[in-house]
């Protein structure tokens, strides 16, 4: 049972483009939605996160859009750079139960120069 | 701060062998967890701990044991390695069990079981 569904699996954009990665969730108890960035051979690192009480959050070139009624959230990368080439994971955690992060399957982003 | 450290970086085992993956954090975090990462499947929770002496199962606990005798250390034991346990293993920690605290990951251990 995949509680967080992520798409697309892979994405290629040109430098300066705006890649968009989408995630959908099922568990209405989820109350924290982070995005993690992972470079080859490294552990995931927190990029940006959002709570369900806001519809958008921006940090630098990274923006999360959140649609609570549709149970969907997405990551937008403005003015993408070759250095943004990495794998991106969405995740969610609940205010009850294990409270562990449940991850999407990941999106491999390649930004071409 | 070293953050979350994991040893070894790489390991090759034969089917049936046992081993322990080490994880330590120096941030005085209560909550620690182990994930495995497989292609196309994201990270899946194996076991987690909300504090010293307290552990619980995640999504995929079979074949793994954990213990938490100190706040700093959270080792993962493979009892009898199987090829299906070939994966990259990540240890993570965060301040406490509250949803919303940033979770920090170690650099990972790449395990191959022949």
Contacts between the chains, C-beta under 8 A, distances in Angstrom:
chain1	res1	chain2	res2	distance
A	4	B	42	7.8
A	6	B	42	7.4
A	9	B	40	7.1
A	31	B	99	5.6
A	31	B	100	7.2
A	32	B	99	4.7
A	32	B	100	4.4
A	34	B	102	7.8
A	34	B	103	7.7
A	36	B	105	7.9
A	41	B	107	7.8
A	41	B	108	7.8
A	42	B	107	6.3
A	42	B	108	7.5
A	43	B	4	7.6
A	43	B	90	5.5
A	43	B	92	7.9
A	43	B	105	3.5
A	43	B	106	5.4
A	43	B	107	5.2
A	43	B	108	5.4
A	44	B	43	7.2
A	44	B	90	7.3
A	44	B	105	5.0
A	45	B	105	7.0
A	46	B	102	5.3
A	46	B	103	7.0
A	46	B	104	7.9
A	49	B	100	7.6
A	49	B	102	7.7
A	51	B	100	7.0
A	89	B	42	6.0
A	89	B	43	6.9
A	93	B	99	4.4
A	93	B	100	7.5
A	94	B	99	6.1
A	95	B	99	5.0
A	98	B	45	7.4
A	98	B	48	6.5
A	98	B	56	7.1
A	98	B	58	7.0
A	99	B	31	7.9
A	99	B	97	5.2
A	99	B	98	7.2
A	99	B	99	4.9
A	100	B	33	5.9
A	100	B	45	5.0
A	100	B	48	5.5
A	100	B	58	6.4
A	101	B	33	8.0
A	101	B	43	7.7
A	101	B	45	7.6
A	101	B	92	8.0
A	101	B	103	6.0
A	102	B	45	7.6
A	103	B	35	7.8
A	103	B	42	3.8
A	103	B	43	4.4
A	103	B	44	7.5
A	104	B	42	5.5
A	105	B	40	5.7
A	105	B	41	5.9
A	105	B	42	4.6
A	106	B	40	7.5
A	106	B	42	5.4
